Amino acid sequence: MPPSQSFQPSLRQRGLAVLLFAMLWSPGLAVALGSDGLDMRERLAVLGLSFWLLAMGPALLGSLRMAFLLWTPAVLLLPPYVYLCLNFGSAPGDALVAAAMKTSPAQSLQVLRGFGGWLVGWAALALAYPLAAWQVDARWHWSPSQRKGWLAMLLGAASASLLLKQAVPQQLSLPAFFERDTVDQVFPLNLVSSVQRVMEQARRAPRTTSLNGRPRPGSADEPLHLVLVIGETVRPDHLGIYGYARDTTPGLSAIRDELLLFRDVASTAHWTDAAVPGIVGRAIDARRQGGLVRTMREAGYHTGWLSNQEISDLFRDAHVADFSDGMYELLLRMDTALLPPFNALLRQAGPRQFIALHMTGSHFPYDEQYDAQARKFRPTLTDVGVSGHPGPRFKAETINSYDNTLVALDSFLMRVITSLRADPQPALLVYTSDHGENLFDDERQRFMHALADPSKADTTVPLFFWANDAYRRRWPAAWAALSAHARAPVSHTDLMPTLLDIARVDADGIAPQESLLSPDWRPRPRRLQQIGGPGWDYDKIR
């Protein structure tokens, strides 16, 4: 957008503007070029949104000088922000923001003194920026008509990006310029979002009962990054690593020898609200329930619950929590939005962490859960114009769409594993799904889940473990103990005791022999929840 015709900026003025713009764009450059966990599309999205945000200033204010001056308070944060980006390989996340908010002024001053001479440069920058911005000629401005045109172009670009991402997600792999996962990477929007989430989490009252979680003697300082990934609506017989004829898991299949697969695993329910508490909760009585997150936190772990689903009571105790609590996010946010905050937590929250990632995974409508890169099997339901319940007539297309969600799951898990593989701390990943799915499997022609009664298809789930080299070197006996039960009939009720045992945490009401690491573990009846009834026996349903 050229400035008003009455003013032509000199070469010096143009150079000054470029310098100030580059300074303000430096956080975006630091995230896009310095983050380890972003793919190329995500790097482009960060650069694009950062540029768009800076361009909005002149469009709204009309004056380049005023646009630059408006950024003066944020410039104070530029040096530490860029430093943290480059030091941690990720944008500052909720864990760092929470730590900063809880640090006293005296402690903050002590930290700042540790930077020594760098403080002089920081102070000089804070003083030099507004002086330099004031040197931008006040005549460098735009007419109302020019501003309207520029603003229309910027807003049009945002609208077009959002519409294309929603209209043709399986046809085009576009950068998510204006979506939540990018906003959480762009300065200073991400800091505002982090402050908001940290304050919301601090206000959430615990809803679980304490199990008195405590580290075992001598383990309080042992480093461990324990990551639990809870999928949605995934059945193991459609995963390539479990022998499915289709290659739905190319990445995981390539590292099959590193995975410990459990072959006979039952959920505790065939709908999410009951199934997830069966993974991370323990009923004390009819009214009280203990939670894995609270127990891990009591034992000294930094805890994070990052969810692409709605908020739930079991996760209020996490240090850091994020949920898809708005209609826009529930409809548009894909599971990849969990990866930036996950990588930030992994790098910024210390040596002892428990992180849970709760996906939307393979929930219907399937074609909304993956993008063009995962569109491997065709025709899909979208290809044949089916948007609602497909019916058995479109069984083949239904399975194609469902299997594509598993290709997306494979990509997601491989990105998590790649981050953990590079982690210097011992790290272990556990993956399971809340429940399975009916896909017109037999003469009953059942579809989806949460029907009147459960089936084997919607209650049989995958469960596998992966550990990095640091974990296997430090705890080879634990890995061997897990392996001993890989073909036993297990249930989600075995998972919480096992995770606590892996983390070397004791808790009231949980016996050592309940863990799959214990040589004394024995299979127990696998009951499925039933509202108002005694519950179904998993081994007797079909």
VEXDREN-2710 file (C-alpha; in Angstrom, 1 decimal):
% VEXDREN-2710
k/r/px/py/pz
1/MET/0.0/0.0/0.0
2/PRO/1.7/3.2/-1.1
3/PRO/1.7/6.2/1.3
4/SER/-0.3/9.3/0.6
5/GLN/0.8/10.9/-2.7
6/SER/1.8/14.1/-0.9
7/PHE/4.7/12.3/0.9
8/GLN/7.5/10.2/-0.6
9/PRO/9.7/8.6/2.1
10/SER/13.4/8.9/1.8
11/LEU/15.8/6.0/1.6
12/ARG/16.7/6.6/5.3
13/GLN/13.0/6.5/6.3
14/ARG/12.5/3.3/4.4
15/GLY/15.5/1.7/6.0
16/LEU/14.3/2.7/9.5
17/ALA/10.8/1.3/8.8
18/VAL/12.3/-2.0/7.6
19/LEU/14.5/-2.2/10.7
20/LEU/11.6/-1.6/13.1
21/PHE/9.4/-4.1/11.2
22/ALA/12.2/-6.7/11.3
23/MET/12.5/-6.2/15.1
24/LEU/8.8/-6.7/15.6
25/TRP/8.8/-9.7/13.3
26/SER/11.8/-11.3/15.1
27/PRO/9.6/-13.4/17.5
28/GLY/7.8/-15.0/14.5
29/LEU/11.2/-15.7/12.9
30/ALA/12.5/-17.2/16.1
31/VAL/9.5/-19.5/16.4
32/ALA/9.3/-20.5/12.7
33/LEU/13.1/-21.1/12.3
34/GLY/14.0/-22.2/15.8
35/SER/11.2/-24.6/16.8
36/ASP/12.0/-28.3/16.5
37/GLY/8.4/-29.6/16.5
38/LEU/6.9/-27.7/13.6
39/ASP/6.4/-28.9/10.0
40/MET/6.8/-26.6/7.0
41/ARG/3.2/-25.7/6.8
42/GLU/3.2/-24.7/10.5
43/ARG/6.3/-22.6/10.1
44/LEU/4.7/-20.8/7.1
45/ALA/1.6/-20.2/9.2
46/VAL/3.5/-18.6/12.0
47/LEU/5.4/-16.3/9.6
48/GLY/2.2/-15.5/7.8
49/LEU/0.1/-14.6/10.9
50/SER/3.0/-12.7/12.4
51/PHE/3.3/-10.6/9.2
52/TRP/-0.5/-10.2/9.0
53/LEU/-0.7/-8.9/12.6
54/LEU/2.0/-6.3/12.0
55/ALA/0.3/-5.2/8.8
56/MET/-3.0/-4.6/10.6
57/GLY/-1.5/-1.7/12.6
58/PRO/-1.0/0.8/9.7
59/ALA/-4.3/-0.4/8.2
60/LEU/-6.2/0.5/11.4
61/LEU/-4.3/3.6/12.5
62/GLY/-3.4/5.1/9.1
63/SER/0.0/6.3/10.5
64/LEU/3.1/4.2/10.3
65/ARG/4.7/6.1/13.2
66/MET/1.6/5.5/15.4
67/ALA/1.6/1.8/14.4
68/PHE/5.2/1.4/15.5
69/LEU/4.7/3.3/18.7
70/LEU/1.7/1.1/19.6
71/TRP/4.0/-1.9/19.9
72/THR/6.3/-0.2/22.4
73/PRO/5.1/-2.1/25.5
74/ALA/5.5/-5.4/23.7
75/VAL/9.1/-4.6/22.7
76/LEU/10.1/-4.9/26.4
77/LEU/9.3/-8.6/26.1
78/LEU/11.1/-9.2/22.8
79/PRO/14.6/-10.1/24.1
80/PRO/13.5/-12.7/26.7
81/TYR/10.9/-14.0/24.3
82/VAL/13.4/-14.6/21.4
83/TYR/15.9/-16.0/23.9
84/LEU/13.4/-18.5/25.3
85/CYS/12.3/-19.5/21.8
86/LEU/15.9/-20.3/20.7
87/ASN/16.9/-21.9/24.1
88/PHE/13.9/-24.3/24.3
89/GLY/13.2/-24.8/20.6
90/SER/9.6/-23.8/21.1
91/ALA/7.5/-20.7/21.8
92/PRO/7.0/-19.9/25.5
93/GLY/4.0/-21.9/26.7
94/ASP/1.7/-22.1/29.6
95/ALA/4.3/-23.6/32.0
96/LEU/6.7/-20.8/31.6
97/VAL/3.9/-18.2/31.8
98/ALA/2.6/-19.8/35.0
99/ALA/6.0/-19.8/36.5
100/ALA/6.5/-16.1/35.6
101/MET/3.2/-15.2/37.1
102/LYS/3.9/-17.0/40.4
103/THR/7.5/-15.6/40.8
104/SER/7.8/-12.8/43.3
105/PRO/9.4/-9.5/42.4
106/ALA/12.4/-10.3/44.5
107/GLN/12.9/-13.6/42.7
108/SER/12.4/-12.0/39.4
109/LEU/15.1/-9.4/40.2
110/GLN/17.5/-12.2/41.2
111/VAL/16.9/-14.0/37.9
112/LEU/17.5/-10.8/35.9
113/ARG/20.8/-10.1/37.7
114/GLY/22.0/-13.4/36.4
115/PHE/21.9/-12.0/32.9
116/GLY/24.6/-9.5/33.8
117/GLY/25.6/-7.4/30.9
118/TRP/22.7/-8.5/28.8
119/LEU/20.5/-6.3/30.9
120/VAL/22.3/-3.3/29.6
121/GLY/21.5/-4.3/26.0
122/TRP/17.9/-5.0/27.0
123/ALA/17.5/-1.6/28.6
124/ALA/19.1/0.1/25.6
125/LEU/16.7/-1.7/23.2
126/ALA/13.7/-0.7/25.4
127/LEU/14.8/2.9/25.3
128/ALA/16.0/3.0/21.6
129/TYR/12.8/1.5/20.1
130/PRO/10.3/4.3/20.9
131/LEU/12.9/6.9/20.0
132/ALA/13.5/5.2/16.7
133/ALA/9.8/4.8/16.1
134/TRP/9.3/8.5/16.8
135/GLN/11.8/9.3/14.1
136/VAL/9.4/7.8/11.5
137/ASP/8.1/10.8/9.6
138/ALA/4.6/11.8/10.8
139/ARG/3.6/12.5/7.1
140/TRP/4.0/8.8/6.3
141/HIS/0.3/8.0/6.4
142/TRP/-2.5/6.7/4.3
143/SER/-5.8/8.2/3.2
144/PRO/-9.1/6.7/4.5
145/SER/-9.8/5.1/1.1
146/GLN/-6.3/3.5/1.1
147/ARG/-6.8/2.2/4.6
148/LYS/-10.2/0.7/3.8
149/GLY/-8.7/-1.1/0.8
150/TRP/-5.7/-2.4/2.8
151/LEU/-8.0/-3.5/5.6
152/ALA/-10.4/-5.2/3.2
153/MET/-7.5/-7.2/1.7
154/LEU/-6.2/-8.3/5.1
155/LEU/-9.6/-9.4/6.4
156/GLY/-10.4/-11.0/3.0
157/ALA/-7.2/-13.0/3.2
158/ALA/-8.1/-14.2/6.7
159/SER/-11.7/-15.1/5.6
160/ALA/-10.5/-16.9/2.5
161/SER/-7.9/-18.9/4.5
162/LEU/-10.6/-20.1/7.0
163/LEU/-13.2/-20.9/4.4
164/LEU/-10.7/-22.9/2.3
165/LYS/-9.5/-24.8/5.3
166/GLN/-13.1/-25.7/6.1
167/ALA/-14.4/-26.2/2.5
168/VAL/-11.7/-28.4/1.0
169/PRO/-9.7/-29.9/3.9
170/GLN/-9.2/-33.2/2.1
171/GLN/-8.2/-31.6/-1.2
172/LEU/-5.7/-28.9/-0.1
173/SER/-3.1/-29.0/2.6
174/LEU/-3.1/-25.4/3.5
175/PRO/-1.2/-23.7/6.4
176/ALA/-3.5/-22.9/9.3
177/PHE/-2.8/-19.2/9.2
178/PHE/-5.7/-18.1/11.4
179/GLU/-6.4/-21.1/13.6
180/ARG/-5.8/-21.8/17.3
181/ASP/-2.6/-23.8/17.0
182/THR/-1.0/-20.9/15.1
183/VAL/-2.3/-18.2/17.4
184/ASP/-0.6/-20.1/20.2
185/GLN/2.7/-19.7/18.5
186/VAL/2.5/-16.0/17.5
187/PHE/3.8/-13.1/19.7
188/PRO/2.1/-11.5/21.6
189/LEU/-1.2/-13.3/21.0
190/ASN/0.2/-16.5/22.5
191/LEU/1.2/-14.8/25.7
192/VAL/-2.3/-13.4/26.1
193/SER/-3.8/-16.8/25.5
194/SER/-1.4/-18.4/28.0
195/VAL/-2.2/-15.9/30.7
196/GLN/-5.9/-16.5/30.2
197/ARG/-5.6/-20.3/30.4
198/VAL/-3.3/-20.2/33.4
199/MET/-5.8/-17.9/35.3
200/GLU/-8.7/-20.1/34.3
201/GLN/-6.9/-23.2/35.5
202/ALA/-6.1/-21.6/38.8
203/ARG/-9.8/-20.8/39.3
204/ARG/-10.9/-24.4/38.7
205/ALA/-11.7/-26.2/41.9
206/PRO/-10.5/-29.8/42.3
207/ARG/-13.3/-32.3/41.7
208/THR/-11.4/-35.5/42.6
209/THR/-10.5/-37.0/46.0
210/SER/-6.9/-37.3/47.0
211/LEU/-5.3/-40.7/46.9
212/ASN/-2.3/-39.3/48.7
213/GLY/0.1/-39.7/45.8
214/ARG/3.7/-39.9/46.9
215/PRO/7.0/-40.8/45.3
216/ARG/8.6/-44.1/46.3
217/PRO/11.7/-43.8/48.5
218/GLY/14.6/-42.5/46.5
219/SER/12.6/-41.7/43.4
220/ALA/11.5/-38.1/44.1
221/ASP/14.3/-36.6/41.9
222/GLU/14.3/-39.2/39.2
223/PRO/13.6/-37.7/35.8
224/LEU/10.8/-39.1/33.6
225/HIS/8.5/-37.7/30.9
226/LEU/5.4/-39.9/30.9
227/VAL/3.0/-39.2/28.1
228/LEU/-0.5/-40.7/27.8
229/VAL/-2.2/-40.3/24.5
230/ILE/-6.0/-41.1/24.6
231/GLY/-7.4/-41.6/21.1
232/GLU/-11.1/-41.4/20.1
233/THR/-13.1/-44.2/18.5
234/VAL/-10.1/-46.3/17.4
235/ARG/-10.4/-50.0/17.0
236/PRO/-7.2/-52.1/16.8
237/ASP/-8.2/-54.3/13.9
238/HIS/-8.1/-51.3/11.6
239/LEU/-4.5/-50.4/12.5
240/GLY/-1.7/-51.7/10.3
241/ILE/0.5/-52.5/13.3
242/TYR/-2.2/-54.9/14.6
243/GLY/-2.3/-56.8/11.3
244/TYR/-4.8/-54.9/9.3
245/ALA/-4.5/-55.5/5.5
246/ARG/-4.4/-51.8/4.8
247/ASP/-1.3/-49.7/5.7
248/THR/-3.1/-47.3/8.0
249/THR/0.0/-46.9/10.2
250/PRO/3.0/-46.4/7.9
251/GLY/5.1/-44.5/10.5
252/LEU/4.4/-46.8/13.4
253/SER/4.9/-49.9/11.2
254/ALA/8.4/-48.7/10.4
255/ILE/9.3/-48.7/14.1
256/ARG/7.2/-51.8/14.9
257/ASP/10.1/-53.4/16.8
258/GLU/10.2/-50.5/19.2
259/LEU/6.5/-50.8/20.2
260/LEU/5.1/-53.1/22.9
261/LEU/1.6/-54.0/21.7
262/PHE/-1.1/-55.4/23.9
263/ARG/-3.4/-57.7/21.9
264/ASP/-6.5/-58.2/24.1
265/VAL/-7.6/-55.0/25.7
266/ALA/-11.1/-54.0/26.8
267/SER/-12.5/-50.5/27.5
268/THR/-14.7/-49.9/30.5
269/ALA/-17.5/-48.3/28.4
270/HIS/-18.6/-47.7/24.8
271/TRP/-19.0/-43.9/25.2
272/THR/-16.4/-41.3/26.0
273/ASP/-17.8/-39.7/29.2
274/ALA/-17.6/-43.1/31.0
275/ALA/-14.6/-44.6/29.1
276/VAL/-12.0/-41.9/29.8
277/PRO/-12.6/-41.9/33.6
278/GLY/-12.0/-45.7/33.4
279/ILE/-8.5/-44.9/32.1
280/VAL/-7.5/-42.1/34.5
281/GLY/-9.8/-42.4/37.4
282/ARG/-10.4/-44.8/40.3
283/ALA/-13.8/-45.0/42.1
284/ILE/-13.5/-44.8/45.8
285/ASP/-17.2/-45.1/46.5
286/ALA/-20.5/-44.1/44.8
287/ARG/-19.7/-40.4/45.2
288/ARG/-16.0/-40.0/45.3
289/GLN/-13.4/-40.7/42.7
290/GLY/-9.6/-40.4/42.7
291/GLY/-7.8/-39.2/39.6
292/LEU/-4.5/-40.0/38.0
293/VAL/-3.6/-36.3/37.3
294/ARG/-4.1/-35.3/40.9
295/THR/-2.1/-38.3/42.2
296/MET/0.8/-37.6/39.9
297/ARG/0.8/-33.9/40.9
298/GLU/0.8/-34.9/44.6
299/ALA/3.8/-37.1/43.9
300/GLY/5.8/-34.1/42.5
301/TYR/5.2/-34.4/38.8
302/HIS/4.4/-31.4/36.7
303/THR/1.1/-32.3/35.0
304/GLY/-0.5/-31.2/31.8
305/TRP/-3.8/-32.2/30.2
306/LEU/-4.1/-31.0/26.6
307/SER/-7.5/-31.9/25.1
308/ASN/-9.2/-31.5/21.8
309/GLN/-12.5/-32.2/23.6
310/GLU/-14.6/-30.5/26.2
311/ILE/-13.5/-29.9/29.8
312/SER/-13.9/-32.7/32.3
313/ASP/-13.8/-32.8/36.1
314/LEU/-11.0/-35.4/36.3
315/PHE/-8.5/-33.0/34.7
316/ARG/-9.0/-29.9/36.8
317/ASP/-6.0/-30.7/38.9
318/ALA/-3.4/-30.4/36.1
319/HIS/-0.9/-27.6/36.4
320/VAL/-1.5/-26.8/32.7
321/ALA/-4.8/-27.6/30.9
322/ASP/-6.3/-26.7/27.6
323/PHE/-9.6/-27.8/26.1
324/SER/-11.8/-27.3/23.0
325/ASP/-14.4/-25.5/25.0
326/GLY/-16.0/-23.4/22.2
327/MET/-18.1/-24.5/19.2
328/TYR/-15.6/-23.0/16.8
329/GLU/-12.8/-25.1/18.2
330/LEU/-14.9/-28.3/18.5
331/LEU/-15.8/-28.0/14.8
332/LEU/-12.6/-26.8/13.3
333/ARG/-9.6/-27.6/15.5
334/MET/-7.7/-30.7/14.5
335/ASP/-5.6/-32.8/16.8
336/THR/-2.4/-31.3/15.4
337/ALA/-3.3/-28.2/17.5
338/LEU/-2.2/-30.2/20.5
339/LEU/1.4/-30.5/19.3
340/PRO/2.7/-27.0/19.8
341/PRO/1.6/-26.8/23.5
342/PHE/2.8/-30.4/24.0
343/ASN/6.3/-29.5/22.7
344/ALA/6.4/-26.4/24.8
345/LEU/5.5/-28.4/27.9
346/LEU/8.0/-31.1/27.2
347/ARG/10.8/-28.6/26.9
348/GLN/9.8/-26.1/29.5
349/ALA/8.2/-27.8/32.5
350/GLY/11.1/-29.7/34.0
351/PRO/12.5/-33.2/34.3
352/ARG/9.4/-34.9/35.9
353/GLN/6.3/-34.6/33.9
354/PHE/3.0/-36.4/33.2
355/ILE/1.3/-35.1/30.1
356/ALA/-2.0/-36.4/28.7
357/LEU/-3.1/-35.7/25.1
358/HIS/-6.8/-36.3/24.5
359/MET/-7.6/-36.4/20.8
360/THR/-10.9/-36.2/18.8
361/GLY/-9.2/-38.9/16.7
362/SER/-11.6/-40.9/14.6
363/HIS/-14.9/-39.5/15.8
364/PHE/-17.7/-39.2/13.3
365/PRO/-18.0/-37.3/11.0
366/TYR/-14.7/-38.9/10.0
367/ASP/-13.8/-36.6/7.1
368/GLU/-13.6/-33.6/9.4
369/GLN/-10.8/-35.2/11.4
370/TYR/-8.0/-35.3/8.7
371/ASP/-6.6/-33.2/5.9
372/ALA/-5.4/-33.9/2.4
373/GLN/-2.1/-35.5/3.5
374/ALA/-4.1/-38.3/5.2
375/ARG/-6.5/-38.8/2.3
376/LYS/-5.1/-42.2/1.3
377/PHE/-8.2/-44.3/0.8
378/ARG/-10.9/-43.3/-1.7
379/PRO/-13.7/-42.7/-2.4
380/THR/-14.6/-41.1/0.9
381/LEU/-18.1/-40.2/2.2
382/THR/-17.4/-36.6/1.2
383/ASP/-16.5/-37.8/-2.4
384/VAL/-19.9/-39.4/-2.8
385/GLY/-21.8/-36.5/-1.1
386/VAL/-22.8/-38.2/2.1
387/SER/-22.6/-36.0/5.2
388/GLY/-24.9/-37.7/7.7
389/HIS/-25.5/-41.3/8.7
390/PRO/-24.3/-43.2/5.7
391/GLY/-26.2/-46.5/6.1
392/PRO/-24.8/-49.9/5.1
393/ARG/-25.1/-49.0/1.4
394/PHE/-22.0/-46.8/1.8
395/LYS/-20.0/-49.2/4.0
396/ALA/-17.0/-49.1/1.7
397/GLU/-16.8/-45.3/1.6
398/THR/-17.4/-45.2/5.4
399/ILE/-14.5/-47.5/6.0
400/ASN/-12.3/-45.4/3.6
401/SER/-13.1/-42.2/5.5
402/TYR/-12.6/-44.0/8.9
403/ASP/-9.3/-45.5/7.8
404/ASN/-8.0/-42.1/6.7
405/THR/-8.5/-40.8/10.3
406/LEU/-6.1/-43.6/11.3
407/VAL/-3.5/-42.4/8.8
408/ALA/-3.8/-39.0/10.5
409/LEU/-3.5/-40.7/13.9
410/ASP/-0.3/-42.4/12.7
411/SER/1.2/-39.0/11.7
412/PHE/0.2/-37.4/15.0
413/LEU/1.8/-40.2/17.1
414/MET/5.0/-40.2/15.0
415/ARG/5.4/-36.5/15.7
416/VAL/5.0/-37.1/19.4
417/ILE/7.5/-40.0/19.3
418/THR/9.9/-37.9/17.3
419/SER/9.9/-35.2/20.1
420/LEU/10.3/-37.9/22.8
421/ARG/13.1/-39.6/20.9
422/ALA/15.1/-36.4/21.0
423/ASP/14.3/-35.9/24.7
424/PRO/17.4/-36.3/26.9
425/GLN/15.2/-37.4/29.8
426/PRO/13.8/-40.9/30.0
427/ALA/10.5/-40.8/28.2
428/LEU/7.7/-43.3/27.8
429/LEU/4.6/-43.0/25.6
430/VAL/1.3/-44.9/26.2
431/TYR/-1.4/-44.9/23.6
432/THR/-4.9/-46.3/23.9
433/SER/-8.4/-45.3/22.7
434/ASP/-11.4/-44.5/24.8
435/HIS/-13.5/-47.1/22.9
436/GLY/-14.0/-48.5/19.5
437/GLU/-16.5/-48.1/16.7
438/ASN/-19.2/-50.1/14.8
439/LEU/-18.7/-50.1/11.0
440/PHE/-21.6/-52.3/9.7
441/ASP/-19.6/-55.3/10.8
442/ASP/-22.3/-58.0/10.9
443/GLU/-25.9/-58.7/10.3
444/ARG/-26.9/-56.2/13.0
445/GLN/-25.6/-53.4/10.7
446/ARG/-24.5/-51.3/13.7
447/PHE/-22.8/-48.0/13.1
448/MET/-20.8/-45.7/15.4
449/HIS/-20.9/-46.2/19.2
450/ALA/-22.8/-45.3/22.4
451/LEU/-25.8/-47.5/21.2
452/ALA/-28.2/-49.2/23.6
453/ASP/-25.8/-52.0/24.3
454/PRO/-22.1/-52.5/23.6
455/SER/-20.4/-54.7/21.0
456/LYS/-16.9/-56.1/20.7
457/ALA/-16.3/-53.6/17.9
458/ASP/-17.0/-50.6/20.1
459/THR/-15.3/-51.8/23.3
460/THR/-12.1/-53.5/22.0
461/VAL/-9.3/-51.0/22.0
462/PRO/-5.6/-50.7/21.1
463/LEU/-2.9/-50.3/23.8
464/PHE/0.8/-49.9/23.1
465/PHE/3.9/-48.5/24.8
466/TRP/7.0/-46.9/23.3
467/ALA/10.1/-45.7/25.2
468/ASN/13.1/-43.7/24.2
469/ASP/16.7/-45.0/24.6
470/ALA/17.2/-43.1/27.8
471/TYR/14.2/-44.9/29.4
472/ARG/15.2/-48.4/28.2
473/ARG/18.7/-47.9/29.5
474/ARG/17.5/-46.7/32.9
475/TRP/14.6/-49.1/33.5
476/PRO/15.1/-52.3/31.3
477/ALA/13.4/-54.4/34.0
478/ALA/10.2/-52.4/33.8
479/TRP/10.0/-52.8/30.0
480/ALA/10.6/-56.5/30.4
481/ALA/7.9/-56.8/33.1
482/LEU/5.4/-55.0/30.8
483/SER/6.3/-57.3/27.9
484/ALA/5.4/-60.4/30.0
485/HIS/1.7/-59.5/30.0
486/ALA/1.4/-58.2/26.4
487/ARG/-0.8/-61.1/25.4
488/ALA/-2.9/-61.3/28.5
489/PRO/-6.6/-60.2/28.7
490/VAL/-6.3/-56.7/30.2
491/SER/-8.7/-53.8/30.7
492/HIS/-8.5/-50.0/31.0
493/THR/-8.8/-50.5/34.8
494/ASP/-5.3/-51.9/34.7
495/LEU/-3.9/-48.7/33.2
496/MET/-3.9/-46.3/36.1
497/PRO/-2.1/-48.6/38.5
498/THR/0.4/-49.4/35.7
499/LEU/1.1/-45.7/34.9
500/LEU/1.6/-45.0/38.6
501/ASP/4.0/-47.9/38.9
502/ILE/5.9/-46.7/35.8
503/ALA/6.2/-43.3/37.5
504/ARG/7.3/-44.9/40.7
505/VAL/4.3/-43.4/42.6
506/ASP/2.4/-45.0/45.4
507/ALA/-1.3/-44.1/46.2
508/ASP/-3.9/-45.1/48.7
509/GLY/-6.2/-47.9/47.6
510/ILE/-4.0/-49.1/44.7
511/ALA/-2.2/-52.4/45.4
512/PRO/1.1/-53.2/43.8
513/GLN/-0.2/-56.3/42.1
514/GLU/-2.7/-54.3/40.1
515/SER/0.1/-53.0/37.9
516/LEU/1.0/-54.8/34.7
517/LEU/4.6/-54.4/35.8
518/SER/4.0/-56.7/38.7
519/PRO/4.8/-60.5/38.4
520/ASP/1.8/-61.0/40.7
521/TRP/-0.7/-59.3/38.3
522/ARG/-3.6/-61.5/37.4
523/PRO/-6.5/-61.0/34.9
524/ARG/-9.7/-59.8/36.4
525/PRO/-13.3/-59.8/35.1
526/ARG/-13.7/-57.1/32.5
527/ARG/-16.9/-55.3/33.2
528/LEU/-18.4/-52.6/31.0
529/GLN/-20.4/-49.8/32.5
530/GLN/-24.2/-49.8/32.2
531/ILE/-26.4/-46.9/33.2
532/GLY/-28.8/-48.1/35.9
533/GLY/-27.6/-51.7/35.6
534/PRO/-24.9/-54.1/36.9
535/GLY/-22.8/-53.8/33.8
536/TRP/-21.9/-56.1/30.9
537/ASP/-19.3/-58.8/30.8
538/TYR/-16.9/-57.8/28.0
539/ASP/-15.9/-61.4/27.3
540/LYS/-19.6/-62.4/26.8
541/ILE/-20.7/-59.7/24.3
542/ARG/-20.2/-60.0/20.6
END
